[in-house]
Amino acid sequence: MTTSLPCVLHAWTAYEGELRNYLRHRSKDAHQADDLLQEVFVKAMQQGKQFCLLENSRAWLFQVARNALVDQFRLGRDIIELPEDLPQPEPTREPIQALSACVARVLTELTPEDRDIIEKCDLEGVKQKDYAATQQLSLPAVKSRLLRARERMRARMSTACQVRFDEQGRVLGHVPR
């Protein structure tokens, strides 16, 4: 650190006044500006030999000063306490009810086979393995049929109810009708 001391002191001597003015102008508090100035000096000293290798020590010092100001402003933000008796907004069920109505309507428009497998496996919670046994189908056949039925239902919901889905198939939004 002693080898870096001369270059740090040289840069500090050259830019300290300019840095102080910059910090005082931005912080509006001389004591806070002096604290931040000291913080910048400490960071410069901590750089050691790396500080001497900087191409533009002035720019580095001002960047550190700017970052210190930003950090100080973030810490100094007032936190507003909300009263505990603040009324809570009532949750609205209208979009969910509208989407439920859309699902019910689209289900009636599906083929009986698609409607049955979706109602049993997705809505009633019947395991695919159990559904396969009751329908005398193989498990891979049930998985395939359920996948195709879901795809047809999703496509129908996209057009009939203008439901939008994300990449994972989750509902992003819809236009209630």
Summary of the structure (lengths in Angstrom):
residues: 177
radius of gyration: 33.1
end to end distance: 72.6
largest distance: 88.2
contacts: 431
relative contact order: 0.09
helix: 69%
strand: 3%
